[in-house]
Amino acid sequence: MTPEGTKYFESLDDDGYKDFYMKLKQELADAIPVSSNRITTNENFEFDTSIPSELPKKIFLSINIEKDETKQERSVSSAVNDLDHLIRNQFITVISLGESSKYLDKEFGYKRFGKNHS
């Protein structure tokens, strides 16, 4: 997330976190587009420890794109690639218009980690 998004995210209470993630999941599903049930999160986040302490903080959000069981939608790989491009080019995509997605860092984009990484 951007430093502004991190500051906003840190100001939220537990209900605010849940609401943020719910909106973000729907905004990402609409932008890619994929079924909203394919965008999942465990609502975990972590601070980017590579940033020097004198610079504004940034956080990483845990967001996954699940496999399409219906075989009617784009593959995980295609959806990940699309989402990365949408975030990196957000100034010309719907990502910048979302209440939650506008805080995604265009320099970072979307990266796969964990079980969905191949």
LUMVO-967665 format. One record per residue (C-alpha): residue number from 1; residue in three letters; x, y, z. Coordinates in steps of 0.5 Angstrom, whole numbers, always signed. Layout:
! residues N
<rec><pos>NUM</pos><code>ALA</code><xx>X</xx><yy>Y</yy><zz>Z</zz></rec>
...
This chain:
! residues 118
<rec><pos>1</pos><code>MET</code><xx>+0</xx><yy>+0</yy><zz>+0</zz></rec>
<rec><pos>2</pos><code>THR</code><xx>+2</xx><yy>+7</yy><zz>-1</zz></rec>
<rec><pos>3</pos><code>PRO</code><xx>+4</xx><yy>+11</yy><zz>+5</zz></rec>
<rec><pos>4</pos><code>GLU</code><xx>-2</xx><yy>+15</yy><zz>+5</zz></rec>
<rec><pos>5</pos><code>GLY</code><xx>-6</xx><yy>+8</yy><zz>+5</zz></rec>
<rec><pos>6</pos><code>THR</code><xx>-2</xx><yy>+5</yy><zz>+10</zz></rec>
<rec><pos>7</pos><code>LYS</code><xx>-3</xx><yy>+11</yy><zz>+15</zz></rec>
<rec><pos>8</pos><code>TYR</code><xx>-11</xx><yy>+11</yy><zz>+13</zz></rec>
<rec><pos>9</pos><code>PHE</code><xx>-11</xx><yy>+3</yy><zz>+14</zz></rec>
<rec><pos>10</pos><code>GLU</code><xx>-7</xx><yy>+4</yy><zz>+21</zz></rec>
<rec><pos>11</pos><code>SER</code><xx>-13</xx><yy>+9</yy><zz>+23</zz></rec>
<rec><pos>12</pos><code>LEU</code><xx>-18</xx><yy>+3</yy><zz>+23</zz></rec>
<rec><pos>13</pos><code>ASP</code><xx>-21</xx><yy>-1</yy><zz>+28</zz></rec>
<rec><pos>14</pos><code>ASP</code><xx>-23</xx><yy>-8</yy><zz>+27</zz></rec>
<rec><pos>15</pos><code>ASP</code><xx>-29</xx><yy>-7</yy><zz>+24</zz></rec>
<rec><pos>16</pos><code>GLY</code><xx>-26</xx><yy>-2</yy><zz>+19</zz></rec>
<rec><pos>17</pos><code>TYR</code><xx>-21</xx><yy>-7</yy><zz>+17</zz></rec>
<rec><pos>18</pos><code>LYS</code><xx>-26</xx><yy>-12</yy><zz>+15</zz></rec>
<rec><pos>19</pos><code>ASP</code><xx>-30</xx><yy>-7</yy><zz>+12</zz></rec>
<rec><pos>20</pos><code>PHE</code><xx>-23</xx><yy>-5</yy><zz>+8</zz></rec>
<rec><pos>21</pos><code>TYR</code><xx>-22</xx><yy>-12</yy><zz>+6</zz></rec>
<rec><pos>22</pos><code>MET</code><xx>-29</xx><yy>-13</yy><zz>+4</zz></rec>
<rec><pos>23</pos><code>LYS</code><xx>-29</xx><yy>-7</yy><zz>-1</zz></rec>
<rec><pos>24</pos><code>LEU</code><xx>-22</xx><yy>-8</yy><zz>-3</zz></rec>
<rec><pos>25</pos><code>LYS</code><xx>-24</xx><yy>-15</yy><zz>-5</zz></rec>
<rec><pos>26</pos><code>GLN</code><xx>-30</xx><yy>-13</yy><zz>-9</zz></rec>
<rec><pos>27</pos><code>GLU</code><xx>-26</xx><yy>-7</yy><zz>-13</zz></rec>
<rec><pos>28</pos><code>LEU</code><xx>-21</xx><yy>-12</yy><zz>-15</zz></rec>
<rec><pos>29</pos><code>ALA</code><xx>-26</xx><yy>-17</yy><zz>-17</zz></rec>
<rec><pos>30</pos><code>ASP</code><xx>-30</xx><yy>-12</yy><zz>-21</zz></rec>
<rec><pos>31</pos><code>ALA</code><xx>-23</xx><yy>-9</yy><zz>-24</zz></rec>
<rec><pos>32</pos><code>ILE</code><xx>-20</xx><yy>-16</yy><zz>-26</zz></rec>
<rec><pos>33</pos><code>PRO</code><xx>-26</xx><yy>-18</yy><zz>-28</zz></rec>
<rec><pos>34</pos><code>VAL</code><xx>-27</xx><yy>-25</yy><zz>-24</zz></rec>
<rec><pos>35</pos><code>SER</code><xx>-32</xx><yy>-27</yy><zz>-19</zz></rec>
<rec><pos>36</pos><code>SER</code><xx>-32</xx><yy>-24</yy><zz>-13</zz></rec>
<rec><pos>37</pos><code>ASN</code><xx>-31</xx><yy>-31</yy><zz>-9</zz></rec>
<rec><pos>38</pos><code>ARG</code><xx>-24</xx><yy>-32</yy><zz>-12</zz></rec>
<rec><pos>39</pos><code>ILE</code><xx>-21</xx><yy>-26</yy><zz>-9</zz></rec>
<rec><pos>40</pos><code>THR</code><xx>-20</xx><yy>-28</yy><zz>-2</zz></rec>
<rec><pos>41</pos><code>THR</code><xx>-16</xx><yy>-26</yy><zz>+4</zz></rec>
<rec><pos>42</pos><code>ASN</code><xx>-14</xx><yy>-28</yy><zz>+11</zz></rec>
<rec><pos>43</pos><code>GLU</code><xx>-14</xx><yy>-20</yy><zz>+13</zz></rec>
<rec><pos>44</pos><code>ASN</code><xx>-7</xx><yy>-21</yy><zz>+15</zz></rec>
<rec><pos>45</pos><code>PHE</code><xx>-2</xx><yy>-15</yy><zz>+13</zz></rec>
<rec><pos>46</pos><code>GLU</code><xx>+6</xx><yy>-14</yy><zz>+15</zz></rec>
<rec><pos>47</pos><code>PHE</code><xx>+10</xx><yy>-8</yy><zz>+15</zz></rec>
<rec><pos>48</pos><code>ASP</code><xx>+15</xx><yy>-7</yy><zz>+9</zz></rec>
<rec><pos>49</pos><code>THR</code><xx>+22</xx><yy>-7</yy><zz>+13</zz></rec>
<rec><pos>50</pos><code>SER</code><xx>+26</xx><yy>-6</yy><zz>+7</zz></rec>
<rec><pos>51</pos><code>ILE</code><xx>+24</xx><yy>+2</yy><zz>+8</zz></rec>
<rec><pos>52</pos><code>PRO</code><xx>+29</xx><yy>+6</yy><zz>+12</zz></rec>
<rec><pos>53</pos><code>SER</code><xx>+25</xx><yy>+8</yy><zz>+19</zz></rec>
<rec><pos>54</pos><code>GLU</code><xx>+26</xx><yy>+16</yy><zz>+17</zz></rec>
<rec><pos>55</pos><code>LEU</code><xx>+21</xx><yy>+15</yy><zz>+11</zz></rec>
<rec><pos>56</pos><code>PRO</code><xx>+14</xx><yy>+14</yy><zz>+11</zz></rec>
<rec><pos>57</pos><code>LYS</code><xx>+11</xx><yy>+7</yy><zz>+13</zz></rec>
<rec><pos>58</pos><code>LYS</code><xx>+8</xx><yy>+2</yy><zz>+8</zz></rec>
<rec><pos>59</pos><code>ILE</code><xx>+5</xx><yy>-5</yy><zz>+9</zz></rec>
<rec><pos>60</pos><code>PHE</code><xx>+3</xx><yy>-11</yy><zz>+5</zz></rec>
<rec><pos>61</pos><code>LEU</code><xx>-4</xx><yy>-14</yy><zz>+5</zz></rec>
<rec><pos>62</pos><code>SER</code><xx>-5</xx><yy>-21</yy><zz>+4</zz></rec>
<rec><pos>63</pos><code>ILE</code><xx>-10</xx><yy>-22</yy><zz>-2</zz></rec>
<rec><pos>64</pos><code>ASN</code><xx>-10</xx><yy>-28</yy><zz>-6</zz></rec>
<rec><pos>65</pos><code>ILE</code><xx>-13</xx><yy>-30</yy><zz>-13</zz></rec>
<rec><pos>66</pos><code>GLU</code><xx>-16</xx><yy>-37</yy><zz>-13</zz></rec>
<rec><pos>67</pos><code>LYS</code><xx>-17</xx><yy>-42</yy><zz>-18</zz></rec>
<rec><pos>68</pos><code>ASP</code><xx>-23</xx><yy>-42</yy><zz>-22</zz></rec>
<rec><pos>69</pos><code>GLU</code><xx>-27</xx><yy>-48</yy><zz>-21</zz></rec>
<rec><pos>70</pos><code>THR</code><xx>-32</xx><yy>-47</yy><zz>-27</zz></rec>
<rec><pos>71</pos><code>LYS</code><xx>-27</xx><yy>-47</yy><zz>-32</zz></rec>
<rec><pos>72</pos><code>GLN</code><xx>-31</xx><yy>-41</yy><zz>-35</zz></rec>
<rec><pos>73</pos><code>GLU</code><xx>-26</xx><yy>-35</yy><zz>-32</zz></rec>
<rec><pos>74</pos><code>ARG</code><xx>-19</xx><yy>-33</yy><zz>-33</zz></rec>
<rec><pos>75</pos><code>SER</code><xx>-14</xx><yy>-37</yy><zz>-30</zz></rec>
<rec><pos>76</pos><code>VAL</code><xx>-10</xx><yy>-35</yy><zz>-24</zz></rec>
<rec><pos>77</pos><code>SER</code><xx>-4</xx><yy>-33</yy><zz>-28</zz></rec>
<rec><pos>78</pos><code>SER</code><xx>-8</xx><yy>-29</yy><zz>-32</zz></rec>
<rec><pos>79</pos><code>ALA</code><xx>-12</xx><yy>-26</yy><zz>-27</zz></rec>
<rec><pos>80</pos><code>VAL</code><xx>-5</xx><yy>-24</yy><zz>-23</zz></rec>
<rec><pos>81</pos><code>ASN</code><xx>-2</xx><yy>-21</yy><zz>-29</zz></rec>
<rec><pos>82</pos><code>ASP</code><xx>-8</xx><yy>-17</yy><zz>-30</zz></rec>
<rec><pos>83</pos><code>LEU</code><xx>-8</xx><yy>-15</yy><zz>-23</zz></rec>
<rec><pos>84</pos><code>ASP</code><xx>-1</xx><yy>-13</yy><zz>-23</zz></rec>
<rec><pos>85</pos><code>HIS</code><xx>-2</xx><yy>-9</yy><zz>-30</zz></rec>
<rec><pos>86</pos><code>LEU</code><xx>-8</xx><yy>-5</yy><zz>-27</zz></rec>
<rec><pos>87</pos><code>ILE</code><xx>-5</xx><yy>-3</yy><zz>-20</zz></rec>
<rec><pos>88</pos><code>ARG</code><xx>+2</xx><yy>-1</yy><zz>-24</zz></rec>
<rec><pos>89</pos><code>ASN</code><xx>-2</xx><yy>+3</yy><zz>-29</zz></rec>
<rec><pos>90</pos><code>GLN</code><xx>-8</xx><yy>+5</yy><zz>-24</zz></rec>
<rec><pos>91</pos><code>PHE</code><xx>-8</xx><yy>+13</yy><zz>-26</zz></rec>
<rec><pos>92</pos><code>ILE</code><xx>-11</xx><yy>+10</yy><zz>-33</zz></rec>
<rec><pos>93</pos><code>THR</code><xx>-15</xx><yy>+4</yy><zz>-29</zz></rec>
<rec><pos>94</pos><code>VAL</code><xx>-21</xx><yy>+3</yy><zz>-25</zz></rec>
<rec><pos>95</pos><code>ILE</code><xx>-16</xx><yy>+2</yy><zz>-19</zz></rec>
<rec><pos>96</pos><code>SER</code><xx>-15</xx><yy>+9</yy><zz>-18</zz></rec>
<rec><pos>97</pos><code>LEU</code><xx>-23</xx><yy>+10</yy><zz>-17</zz></rec>
<rec><pos>98</pos><code>GLY</code><xx>-24</xx><yy>+5</yy><zz>-11</zz></rec>
<rec><pos>99</pos><code>GLU</code><xx>-25</xx><yy>+7</yy><zz>-4</zz></rec>
<rec><pos>100</pos><code>SER</code><xx>-20</xx><yy>+2</yy><zz>-2</zz></rec>
<rec><pos>101</pos><code>SER</code><xx>-16</xx><yy>+0</yy><zz>-8</zz></rec>
<rec><pos>102</pos><code>LYS</code><xx>-14</xx><yy>+7</yy><zz>-9</zz></rec>
<rec><pos>103</pos><code>TYR</code><xx>-9</xx><yy>+6</yy><zz>-4</zz></rec>
<rec><pos>104</pos><code>LEU</code><xx>-5</xx><yy>+0</yy><zz>-7</zz></rec>
<rec><pos>105</pos><code>ASP</code><xx>+2</xx><yy>+2</yy><zz>-9</zz></rec>
<rec><pos>106</pos><code>LYS</code><xx>+3</xx><yy>+3</yy><zz>-17</zz></rec>
<rec><pos>107</pos><code>GLU</code><xx>+11</xx><yy>+2</yy><zz>-16</zz></rec>
<rec><pos>108</pos><code>PHE</code><xx>+10</xx><yy>-5</yy><zz>-12</zz></rec>
<rec><pos>109</pos><code>GLY</code><xx>+4</xx><yy>-8</yy><zz>-16</zz></rec>
<rec><pos>110</pos><code>TYR</code><xx>+1</xx><yy>-15</yy><zz>-15</zz></rec>
<rec><pos>111</pos><code>LYS</code><xx>+6</xx><yy>-20</yy><zz>-13</zz></rec>
<rec><pos>112</pos><code>ARG</code><xx>+4</xx><yy>-28</yy><zz>-11</zz></rec>
<rec><pos>113</pos><code>PHE</code><xx>+7</xx><yy>-31</yy><zz>-5</zz></rec>
<rec><pos>114</pos><code>GLY</code><xx>+5</xx><yy>-37</yy><zz>-1</zz></rec>
<rec><pos>115</pos><code>LYS</code><xx>+0</xx><yy>-43</yy><zz>-4</zz></rec>
<rec><pos>116</pos><code>ASN</code><xx>-2</xx><yy>-39</yy><zz>-10</zz></rec>
<rec><pos>117</pos><code>HIS</code><xx>+6</xx><yy>-38</yy><zz>-12</zz></rec>
<rec><pos>118</pos><code>SER</code><xx>+8</xx><yy>-42</yy><zz>-18</zz></rec>
